[in-house]
Amino acid sequence: MHIQATSIEPLLTRILQAPDRAALRTLAMGVPRYQVQWVDAGATGDQVGWRIASISDALTRRAIELAESELGPPPMAFAWVACGSQGRCEQTAHTDQDNALILSQSPGATARDYFLQLARRVTRDLDHCGLHLCTGGVMACNTDWQQPVAVWQDYFLDWIRTPALKSVMLAQNFLDLRTIHGEPALLQSLRGRVVVEARNSTWFLSALAREALKDSPPRSPLWRLGLRCPAWWTSRATPLNLKRRGILPIVSLARLLTVAHGLPALHTRSRLEAAIEGCAISAVAGQELIQAWELITTLRVRQQARFICAGRPPDNLIDGNTLSADERKRLCHAFAQVRFMQRSSGRHYLGGLPI
């Protein structure tokens, strides 16, 4: 899938030429407004995700360049990499930052201090630009996540070979790594070994499957009877978290399929398309998941746009009362398809264990 970025190329150019941090922050403040404009023009969740990730990439590159202009040239080759929604190019105006540093060799004390200062300045600047600090600490300013290639390889091999809960959570996040700035070959050399090891580890794939089954979409008793479900939605006492109950399950299923079959794609839709092409999933099931992905992500960016227009901070919650009867019916169908694929993955990767 190609990013439809023509309309944002002037903005990206201005970001990459920003003379200082104040200018960078001013440009970043317009991102929520751009999301509203794109949604009003009929953009899908996928299209919004690609565009905002491109803006985040440009902000990151310019923040690094500004930091380097103050600290001097880096003492060795490195790669600034992003994971999470930025790594997958699936961001919205409501986002945080997940990033890390891959160094070309083990740093001495001087180099270690340089990269620590660089990472602190960049993550702080990104926070000021609206890419909030990661509450889980998955950021390049955390010394655990600024390591040479050899240490990163040891990290991944340990996560894959001893898939405890924390290890799997870290591994699945870092399986979405994408180079934003620096030397791409550093990540490429790491990915080659990791892909083979992960694909051949039954224990690790089972652990990934368990994570993919952890959060399921809500069940509608009306849907199980084959009936329409507007009454179920309008009777819900609390809003539904679309990210947790709809988007992340699809993200996890797509990641599981690509890891299990050694496919290189990162974006969720691209992963599902690659899984179909590589016969990792049937065309019918794959297309159902893609349609579910398109619907749920699009509903999320539309809801966020409504919040932005109302002067409210955007989030991932949606109230069934804001959906039309047709949208509620389609969403119930999408949820059912996600649950079906979760059950199918459970049977395949967990040997039929209860899910």
N, C-alpha and C positions, 0 to 999 in steps of 0.2 A: 504493500500500500504506500502510495507516494503522498507526502505531506502537501496539502494545498496551501502553500505559504505565500503566494503572490501578494496578497493583501497586507501581509505583515513584514515583507522584506524591507520597506523603508524604516519601520520601527526597529528591526534587527540591526540595520545599518547604524541608526542613531545610538542604539545601545552599545554596539561595538566601538563607536567613536566617542562615547561619553568622556568628557575631560576629567571628571572627578566623581567621587562617591555621591555627592549631592545630586548631580545630574542623573546618575544611575538610578538613584532612589526615586526621583521625580518621574522618570520614564516608567519605572516598575509600578508606580501607583495607578497607572492607567489600565493595568491588566484586567481587573474586574469589569471595567467599562467595555473593554474589548470582548470579553466573554458574552456580555449582554448583546452587543451588536451582532456577534456571530450567531447566537441563538435566534435573535430576531430575523436574521437572514436565512434561517433554516438549517444551520450547521448541526451535524450529529455529535453525539458525545465523543466519538472517535476523532472527528475533525477538530473539535475544540481541544482534545487531549494532545494531539500532535502539535497544534499551534502554540499552546501554552508551554509545552515542553521545549519547543524551539526558543521561546522567549527566555525560559529558565536557563537553557544552555548558553544563550548569548550573555545573559547577566553573569553567569558563572565565569565564562571566559574573560569578560571585561574586568570583573572583580579580581581575578587572578593576575591579569596584566597590571592592574593598578597596584596590587600588593608587590609584584615583582619590581615595579618601577621604584618602590620605596626600599625594598630589601636587597635589591641587586639581583643578578642572574642566579638561577638555581644551581646548586653545587653538583647536581647530577641529573640525568634524565629521569622523568617521572610521568605518571599518568594520573590526572584527576578523574575519578570515575564516579558515576551516579548509579544508584540502584533504586528500588522502589518504583513509584509511579513515574519519576523522571527518567529512570533507566529504561522503563517500558514505553515512554512517550505517551503517558496516559494521565497527565495532570489536569487539574482545574484551578480556578482562582482560589480555592480552599485547599492549601497544600502545605507540606513541610519539606524539609530537605533531608535526603539520605545520600551520603557521599563518603568517599574514602580516597586514600592516596596509595598508589603502587609505585615503589621506588625501584630503580634499576639495580641497586646494590645496597648492602648494609651500610647505614649512615654512621659516620663518626659523630662526636659530640657537637661539632659546629654545624654539620649538615642536619642533624636531628633538631637543633634549635631553630635553624632556618625554616624547615618544613612545619614545625610547630607554630612559629610566628605566622607563616603564610596561611596555614589552615585556620588559625584563629581569626585573622583579619577577613578572610574570604567568607567563612561561615557567619561571622558577625554581619558583614555587609549584605549577605543574602537574606539574613533574618530581617534586616532593615528594609529590604526590598520585597518583603512579604512571603519569602520562603522560610517559614518558621523553623526554629531549632527543633531537631528530632528529640522527643521526650525519651526515647530509648537510647540515646547517645550514639546512634549510628551516623557518625560524622567524622570528617577528616581531622577535626581538631582533637579527637580522642586518639591518644597515641597507640591504642590497640589497632586502629584502622589506618595507620600510616606505616606500612611495612614493605620490605623488599619482596620481590617475586617469590623467592624461596620460602619466606615465612608465610605468605599468602597461600602458597601451595600446601604447606603443612597444615594451615588452618582448614582448608577445604578437605584434605584427606582425613583429618581427624573428625570433622563433622560427618563425613560420609561413612567412615568406618565405625564410629561410635555415635549413632543417631539418637542421642538423648533429646528431650524436648527443646532445651535451649539451643542445642546444636542444630536441630532441624529448622528452628525459627531463623537462626542466623544464616544458615545455608540457603534457604529459599529466598531470603532477601538478597543475598549476594549473588545468587544465580541470575539475577536481572541486571548485572553490571554492564555499563556502557561507558566508553571513554568520552569525556567531554572536552578535555584539554590535555595536551602533552603527547606522549609517545604511545600510539595505539598498540604497537607490537608487544608492549609489556602485558597488557590484558590478553592479547591473542595467545601469547605463549602460555599463560596461566590457564586459559579456557580449554586449550587442547587436552591437557592432562586431566582436568576436572571432568570434562564431558564423558570421557571414556570410563573413568573410575565410577562416576555416578550411575551411568547406564548399566554397569555390570554389578551393581550392589543391590541385591534383593532386599536387604534390610533397609537400606536408605530409601528405596522406592516405596516400600511399605510405610515408612515413616512420613514420606511426602504425601502419600495417599491419606494417611490419618489426618494430616493437617488440612488436606483438601475437603475432608468430610466434617471438619470441626464445626463449621458454621453452615447451617442449611437454611434455604429460604423458608419463609413461613408457610404453613399448610392451611389451605382453605377447605373446610368441610364441604362448602358448596361446590368447589371445583371437583372434588372427588366424586360427587354425584352427577357431574357433567352439567352443572347449572352455572348460570352467570353469577358473578360474585360482587356486585356493587354494594349489597347490604353488608357483606363481611367487611369490606374496606371502610365504609362510612361508620361502622360500629366500633372500629378500633379505638381504644382509649388513648393510646400513645402513638406518635409518628413512627414510621419504620425507617431503620438505618439501611439505606440502599447499598451503601458501600459494604457493610459487614455481612448483610443477609443476601445480597445479590451479586455485587461486583467481585468481591474477594473470592467467593467460591468458584466463579468462572476463571478468574486469574490463576487460582491454585490448580484447577483441573487442566488448564492449558499448559501450565508450567510442568506439571507431572507428565503429560503426554510427550512434550518435547524432550525432557530429560530422559525419560524411559527409552526414547527412540533416537537419541543423539542428534536432535534437530537444533539448528543454531538460532532460530527466531527468538525475539525478545518481546515484541508487542503482542498482546493477548490475541487479537484477531489474526495477526500474522502467524502466531503459533497454532491456532486452530486450523487455519488454511494449510499450513505445512503438515499438520497431523493428518488432514484429509488426503493431501497429495501423497504422503508417505504411507497411507493405509494404516495409520495408527488408530484411526477412528473412522466409522462409516461416514459416507458423504451426507446421509440423511441426519444422523446424530450430530455431526459437526456443524452442518448448516443450522440446525435448531439452536445449538449453543451460540453460534455467531449472531443469529437473530435475537436471541435473549440478551446477548452482550450489547448489541446496538440499541435495543429498547431501553434497558436499564440505565446504561450510561447516558443516553440522551435525556431520559426523564430526570436524571440527577442534574445535568447542566442546566436544564430548563428551570428546575426548582431553584437552583442557586441563582440563576439570573433574576427570578422573581424576588428573591431575598435582597439581592444587590440593589434592584430598583426601589425596593421599599426601605433602603437604608439599614438593612439588617445584615450581620455577618453571615456569609454563606456557610452551609454545612452539608452533611450527607443525609439529612432526615427528610422524609416526605410524608405528607398527610394525605390519606386516601381521599379526603374531601376535595382536594385540588385536582384530582384526576377525573377525566370523563369516564362514562360507563365502558366505552370501548377500550380505553387505556387500562382500566382495571382488569378487564377480561384478558387482554393481551398480557398484562403483567402476571396474572395468575397462571396463564399458559407457560410463560417464560420460566417462572419459578418451578413449575412441574417438570419442565425439561431439565433444569439444573439438578433437581433432586433425582431424576431418573439417571443422569450421568454420574452422580455421586454414588448411587447404589451399584451401578455397573462397574465403576472404578473400584468400589469396595470389594465386589466379588472377584475382580481380576487381580488386584494387588494385595488383598488381605485374605485371600483364600476363603471368601464367604463368611468371614467373621461378622458378627452383628455390627451395624453402623447406626 
